[in-house]
Amino acid sequence: RAECNLHVKGKDIFVESTHEDLYAAIDELVDKLDRQVIKHKCIVQEHHSAAKRVLNS
């Protein structure tokens, strides 16, 4: 079992993975964590660009 708790600005990301082989669990955990971080980054970037559009109008 592998788990990770990541604190980023505005959100806490928790990921866990269970597998018999520890290295396989870590690989799966990294994939899940990567997807969640990319999703969070896209959301943050969308909010920033929307705020800039409002200010420029």
C-alpha positions in Angstrom: 0.0 0.0 0.0 1.2 3.5 -0.9 -0.3 6.8 -0.1 0.5 10.4 -0.7 -0.9 13.6 0.8 0.1 16.7 -1.2 -0.7 20.3 -0.1 -1.0 22.8 -2.9 -2.4 26.3 -2.8 -6.1 26.1 -2.4 -6.4 22.3 -2.2 -5.1 19.2 -0.5 -4.6 16.2 -2.8 -4.7 12.7 -1.3 -3.9 9.6 -3.3 -3.6 6.0 -2.3 -2.9 2.8 -4.1 -3.0 -0.8 -3.0 -1.0 -3.6 -4.7 0.9 -6.7 -3.6 4.1 -5.3 -5.0 5.2 -2.0 -3.4 6.8 -0.7 -6.6 3.7 -1.4 -8.6 1.6 0.4 -6.0 4.0 3.4 -6.2 3.8 3.5 -10.0 0.0 3.5 -9.9 0.1 6.2 -7.2 2.3 8.4 -9.3 0.0 8.0 -12.3 -3.1 9.0 -10.1 -1.2 11.9 -8.5 -0.1 13.2 -11.9 -3.7 13.2 -13.2 -5.0 15.0 -10.2 -2.2 17.7 -10.2 -2.7 18.3 -14.0 -6.5 18.7 -13.4 -5.9 21.1 -10.5 -3.4 23.1 -12.6 -5.9 23.4 -15.5 -8.7 24.6 -13.1 -6.4 27.2 -11.6 -5.2 28.5 -15.0 -8.8 28.7 -16.3 -9.8 30.8 -13.2 -6.9 33.1 -13.7 -7.5 33.6 -17.4 -11.2 34.3 -16.8 -10.3 37.0 -14.2 -8.0 38.6 -16.7 -10.8 38.7 -19.4 -13.1 40.4 -16.9 -10.5 43.0 -16.0 -9.7 43.7 -19.6 -13.4 44.2 -20.6 
